[in-house]
């Protein structure tokens, strides 16, 4: 098998796996279904990734790390001209997600769904693994948000990040539970990123500053 074929197989597996993990979660997804949809055998997954857990981490890293790096770049850009505020943290996230929506709307939904799942208790082992693998990136995010909330201790900031990001990612994940609470003819729905930004961002800002 050539290197190009290897890359093609890896990309195909990752693409199918991320769709499965984003819609069904890690625990409900099966390697058998992933291999069937990707047109490969289970041996290919074990050869390229080693395990289902390693495949999940590879999917997370491929989608989430570039997103977080863009957020860091945006925050650093703002920090060059002013002292960071809670509004800048939330706006930085919204700017990056809007950019992703413009470039790849389905990709934005996938990122949001993956992260919203990652925030659940049963996914703690994966959060810990990612934190160890990308400790430098996690520290940069922590330091930037702490600069925006200097009146809080680091442990409180860590909790605010967890709750704030959980809220934002869940809101942008496209799970339109809101429709069940509104009249049938309402124009308000959670699948519109502009509405999500308008209504959710101020809520998260208030929570960060509380």
Secondary structure, DSSP 8 states (H G I E B T S, - for coil): --HHHHHHHHHHHHHHHHHHHHHHHHHH--HHHHHHHHT--HHHHHHHTSSHHHHHHHHHIIIIIHHHHHHHHHHHHHHTTS---HHHHHHHHHHHHHHHHHH-HHHHHHHHHHHHHHTSGGGHHHHHHHHHHTHHHHHHHHHHHHHHTTTS-HHHHHHHHHHHHHHHHHHHTT--GGGGGS-TT-S--TT-HHHHHHHHHHHHHHHHH-
